[in-house]
Amino acid sequence: MQLSIIMLTWNSDRYISECLQSIIDSIHLPQNEYEIFVVDNGSQDQTRAQIELYQQRYGTLIKSILLDSNTGTTYPRNLALKQSSGTYIAVMDSDMEINADTFKTLITTIEKNQRAGLVAPKLIYGSGALQKSTDQFPTLIHKIYRYFFLKQIELREDKAKHTLRTGKVDYAISAFWLFRRELLERIGYLDEKFFYAPEDVDFCLRVWKDGQQVLYVPESQAIHYAQELSRGLVFNKALAEHLRGMLYFFSKHRYLIRKPRFKH
């Protein structure tokens, strides 16, 4: 099996059908060479009905894991990661629309860069604007600045989106990753002490600590109809979990002010 795709859903009926179809249309592999795991976090809308329709249409290509309640992002993804069998693994959100060469470009990039532990595509909002999907490792000051000025940062970086080239980044958000299976054998699975975030920053930091690199590949692109549950100034459960996760992250990696640096 060449590729396993891990997709997490939660009340995703607005996006799931288009996401699944774009994946299937973009992957030029026999159906026995890839698999799509859809892990549903207790959806209350028509998400599960749409998953069932795709299972009826595509058979065992679509593998579902149905949970009774919202268990966050790490535990459900780990359930699918442990059942997957692909040489390459893609972790992605369900509100994505994949382009024709998205997966092909990512796989080609990671094959040509043996030090690349994880690669991530350029993400574009439905409006066509650039999503800031990569960043430096957070510090307390940087995190506060990003929280209040993310929109302005995105507007500034959007102006340069057509000149972006493949390069190393500290981390990429877990909306879309691709990595070799052996990475899990080296650094382990997602840390389930994170309920929602920043499990992606933690995972990428562990990639760097293992002596590998995280690469941003803007030549590969996907549309992300991002729901951004923890963005904004409204205090809700998602934001509360994000703050709790940040405290755990800083405690786990033993820094707060000066971010980790790697020479390779």
C-alpha positions as CSV (number, residue, x, y, z in Angstrom):
1,M,0.0,0.0,0.0
2,Q,1.5,3.3,-1.1
3,L,-0.6,5.9,0.6
4,S,-2.9,6.1,3.7
5,I,-5.0,9.3,4.2
6,I,-6.2,10.1,7.6
7,M,-9.2,12.5,7.7
8,L,-10.9,13.8,10.8
9,T,-14.5,14.9,10.7
10,W,-16.9,16.7,13.1
11,N,-20.1,18.2,11.8
12,S,-18.5,18.4,8.3
13,D,-21.4,17.8,6.0
14,R,-20.8,21.1,4.2
15,Y,-17.3,19.8,3.1
16,I,-16.9,16.1,3.3
17,S,-18.3,15.0,0.0
18,E,-16.3,17.5,-2.0
19,C,-13.2,16.7,0.0
20,L,-13.5,13.0,-0.6
21,Q,-14.2,13.3,-4.3
22,S,-11.3,15.7,-4.8
23,I,-9.0,13.2,-3.2
24,I,-10.2,10.3,-5.3
25,D,-10.1,12.3,-8.5
26,S,-6.5,13.5,-7.8
27,I,-4.9,10.2,-6.9
28,H,-3.6,8.3,-9.9
29,L,-3.2,5.0,-8.1
30,P,-5.1,1.7,-8.3
31,Q,-7.6,1.5,-5.4
32,N,-5.6,-1.3,-3.7
33,E,-2.6,1.1,-3.5
34,Y,-4.3,3.7,-1.2
35,E,-6.8,4.0,1.6
36,I,-8.8,6.8,3.1
37,F,-9.6,6.6,6.8
38,V,-12.5,8.9,7.9
39,V,-12.6,9.3,11.7
40,D,-15.8,11.0,12.8
41,N,-15.8,12.8,16.1
42,G,-19.5,12.3,17.0
43,S,-21.1,14.4,14.3
44,Q,-24.7,15.4,14.8
45,D,-25.4,16.6,11.2
46,Q,-25.4,14.5,8.0
47,T,-21.6,13.8,7.9
48,R,-22.0,10.1,8.7
49,A,-24.7,9.7,6.0
50,Q,-22.4,11.1,3.4
51,I,-19.5,8.9,4.6
52,E,-21.8,5.9,4.2
53,L,-22.7,6.9,0.7
54,Y,-19.0,7.0,-0.3
55,Q,-18.5,3.6,1.3
56,Q,-21.3,2.2,-0.8
57,R,-19.8,3.8,-3.9
58,Y,-16.2,3.0,-3.3
59,G,-16.3,0.0,-1.0
60,T,-13.2,-0.7,1.2
61,L,-11.3,2.3,-0.1
62,I,-13.2,4.3,2.5
63,K,-12.6,3.1,6.0
64,S,-14.7,4.7,8.8
65,I,-14.1,5.0,12.5
66,L,-17.2,6.4,14.2
67,L,-16.8,7.8,17.7
68,D,-19.7,8.7,20.1
69,S,-18.4,12.1,21.0
70,N,-15.8,14.8,20.2
71,T,-12.5,13.4,21.4
72,G,-10.3,16.2,20.1
73,T,-7.7,15.8,17.3
74,T,-4.9,13.5,18.7
75,Y,-6.7,10.5,20.0
76,P,-9.0,9.9,16.9
77,R,-6.2,10.5,14.5
78,N,-4.0,8.1,16.3
79,L,-6.7,5.4,16.1
80,A,-6.5,5.6,12.3
81,L,-2.7,6.0,12.2
82,K,-2.4,2.7,14.1
83,Q,-4.6,0.9,11.6
84,S,-3.1,2.4,8.4
85,S,-0.7,0.5,6.2
86,G,0.6,3.0,3.6
87,T,4.3,3.7,3.0
88,Y,3.3,7.4,3.0
89,I,0.7,8.9,5.4
90,A,-1.3,12.0,4.8
91,V,-3.0,13.7,7.8
92,M,-5.6,16.2,6.7
93,D,-8.8,18.1,7.7
94,S,-12.1,17.3,6.1
95,D,-12.7,20.9,4.8
96,M,-10.1,20.5,2.0
97,E,-10.3,20.5,-1.8
98,I,-7.3,18.8,-3.3
99,N,-5.7,19.8,-6.6
100,A,-4.8,17.3,-9.3
101,D,-1.0,17.2,-8.4
102,T,-1.2,17.9,-4.7
103,F,-0.2,14.4,-3.5
104,K,2.1,13.7,-6.4
105,T,4.2,16.8,-5.7
106,L,4.4,16.2,-2.0
107,I,5.5,12.5,-2.5
108,T,8.0,13.5,-5.1
109,T,9.5,16.2,-2.8
110,I,9.9,13.9,0.2
111,E,11.4,11.2,-2.0
112,K,14.0,13.6,-3.3
113,N,14.8,15.0,0.2
114,Q,15.9,12.2,2.5
115,R,16.3,14.6,5.4
116,A,12.7,15.7,5.1
117,G,10.7,14.1,7.8
118,L,7.4,15.9,7.0
119,V,6.2,18.0,4.1
120,A,3.2,20.3,3.8
121,P,1.5,22.1,0.9
122,K,0.5,25.7,0.5
123,L,-3.0,26.2,1.8
124,I,-5.4,28.7,0.2
125,Y,-8.7,29.9,1.6
126,G,-11.8,29.5,-0.5
127,S,-11.5,33.2,-1.3
128,G,-8.1,32.6,-2.9
129,A,-6.1,34.3,-0.1
130,L,-3.1,32.6,1.4
131,Q,-3.6,30.8,4.8
132,K,-0.6,31.2,7.1
133,S,-0.1,27.5,7.6
134,T,3.5,27.6,8.7
135,D,5.3,29.5,11.4
136,Q,8.3,29.6,13.7
137,F,8.1,27.7,17.0
138,P,6.0,29.8,19.4
139,T,7.3,31.8,22.2
140,L,5.0,33.6,24.7
141,I,5.6,37.0,23.0
142,H,5.2,35.6,19.4
143,K,2.0,33.7,20.4
144,I,0.4,36.9,21.8
145,Y,1.4,38.8,18.7
146,R,0.1,36.1,16.3
147,Y,-3.2,35.9,18.2
148,F,-4.0,39.6,17.8
149,F,-2.5,40.2,14.4
150,L,-2.9,37.0,12.4
151,K,-5.1,38.6,9.8
152,Q,-2.6,41.4,9.2
153,I,0.2,38.8,8.9
154,E,-1.8,36.8,6.4
155,L,-2.5,39.9,4.3
156,R,1.1,40.8,4.2
157,E,2.3,37.3,3.3
158,D,-0.5,36.9,0.7
159,K,1.2,39.5,-1.4
160,A,4.2,37.2,-1.8
161,K,2.4,33.9,-2.3
162,H,3.3,33.5,-5.9
163,T,7.0,33.8,-5.2
164,L,7.1,31.1,-2.5
165,R,9.5,28.2,-2.9
166,T,10.1,24.9,-1.1
167,G,12.0,25.4,2.1
168,K,12.5,24.5,5.7
169,V,10.0,25.8,8.3
170,D,9.7,25.2,12.1
171,Y,6.2,23.8,11.8
172,A,3.2,23.4,9.6
173,I,-0.3,23.2,10.9
174,S,-1.9,19.7,10.9
175,A,-4.6,20.7,8.4
176,F,-2.4,18.9,5.8
177,W,0.8,16.8,6.4
178,L,2.5,14.1,4.5
179,F,5.3,11.9,5.9
180,R,6.8,8.5,5.7
181,R,5.5,5.7,7.9
182,E,8.9,5.2,9.4
183,L,8.6,8.7,11.0
184,L,6.0,7.2,13.5
185,E,8.5,4.5,14.3
186,R,11.1,7.1,15.1
187,I,9.2,9.8,17.0
188,G,5.9,8.1,18.0
189,Y,2.3,9.1,17.5
190,L,0.5,12.4,18.3
191,D,0.7,13.3,22.0
192,E,-2.8,12.6,23.3
193,K,-2.2,14.9,26.3
194,F,-3.2,17.6,23.7
195,F,-6.9,17.6,23.1
196,Y,-7.0,20.1,20.3
197,A,-3.8,22.1,19.9
198,P,-0.9,22.7,19.5
199,E,-0.4,19.0,18.8
200,D,0.9,20.0,15.4
201,V,3.7,22.2,16.8
202,D,4.7,19.5,19.2
203,F,4.8,16.9,16.5
204,C,6.9,19.1,14.2
205,L,9.3,20.0,17.0
206,R,9.8,16.3,17.6
207,V,10.6,15.8,13.9
208,W,13.4,18.5,14.3
209,K,14.6,17.0,17.5
210,D,15.0,13.6,15.7
211,G,17.4,15.2,13.2
212,Q,14.9,15.6,10.4
213,Q,13.3,18.6,8.7
214,V,9.9,20.0,8.1
215,L,9.5,21.3,4.5
216,Y,6.9,23.7,3.2
217,V,6.1,22.9,-0.5
218,P,4.1,25.7,-2.0
219,E,4.4,24.1,-5.5
220,S,1.8,21.7,-4.0
221,Q,-1.5,23.4,-3.2
222,A,-4.9,22.7,-1.6
223,I,-7.9,24.9,-0.8
224,H,-8.8,25.0,2.9
225,Y,-12.3,26.1,3.8
226,A,-10.9,26.6,7.4
227,Q,-13.4,26.7,10.3
228,E,-10.7,28.2,12.6
229,L,-12.6,27.2,15.8
230,S,-10.1,28.9,18.2
231,R,-9.4,32.0,16.1
232,G,-10.7,35.4,17.3
233,L,-11.3,37.1,20.6
234,V,-14.4,35.0,21.6
235,F,-13.5,32.8,24.6
236,N,-15.0,29.3,23.8
237,K,-14.1,25.7,24.5
238,A,-11.8,25.4,21.5
239,L,-9.8,28.5,22.7
240,A,-9.7,27.2,26.2
241,E,-8.3,23.9,25.0
242,H,-5.8,25.7,22.9
243,L,-4.6,27.8,25.9
244,R,-4.3,24.7,28.0
245,G,-2.4,22.9,25.3
246,M,0.0,25.8,25.0
247,L,0.8,25.6,28.7
248,Y,1.5,21.9,28.4
249,F,3.6,22.5,25.3
250,F,5.9,25.0,27.0
251,S,6.2,22.8,30.1
252,K,6.9,19.7,28.0
253,H,9.7,21.3,25.9
254,R,11.0,23.4,28.7
255,Y,11.1,26.8,27.2
256,L,8.9,30.0,27.1
257,I,10.9,33.0,25.8
258,R,13.7,31.6,23.5
259,K,12.5,29.2,20.8
260,P,14.4,26.0,20.0
261,R,16.9,26.3,17.2
262,F,18.4,23.6,14.9
263,K,21.5,23.9,12.7
264,H,20.5,21.2,10.2
